[in-house]
Amino acid sequence: MAKEITEYTSYCGKPLVRNGNIICYGNPGRKAILILTVLTNKDFHGKEIPDMIFMQVQNTETGEIVKQSEKFGLYEALDVGKVWLDRELKK
């Protein structure tokens, strides 16, 4: 029987889950979630790291895209996306 995973990696207190080129940040049970799509990777000392990121804040109740943009680098995308998500959750 497969073991169920109940703990996730977190960033600033919110779950951060990656599946392939899609990274979801936030709790899907809340009003909104941040979805990061890795469009391109770059080589860094023999390892591939995310380069171009397409980011979207999505309303989990309606599926509507509230805000979207493209950023270079995972840190910048998470940094900006966290602010967007926090603002959307406060509405």
C-alpha positions, 0 to 999 in steps of 0.5 A: 500500500502506498504511503499517503503524504500529509506534509508539504514543503512550505514557503512563508507558512503556505504549502508549496507543491511541484508536479513537473513544470507546475508549482502550486503555492497556497492552500487550495481550500482558501479563496485563491492560490498561486500557480507558477508554470516553469516555461524555460530552464537554464543550466547552473553548474550542471543542474537545470533550474527554473528560468522563465516563470508564468505566474497566475493568481487563481480564484479557487471558487470560480476558477477565474484568473485574477492576475498574471505575469511572467518573471525571470527566476523562481525567487522573483516569481515567488516573491511577487506572487506571494504579495499578490496572493496575500492581497487577494486573500485579504479581500 
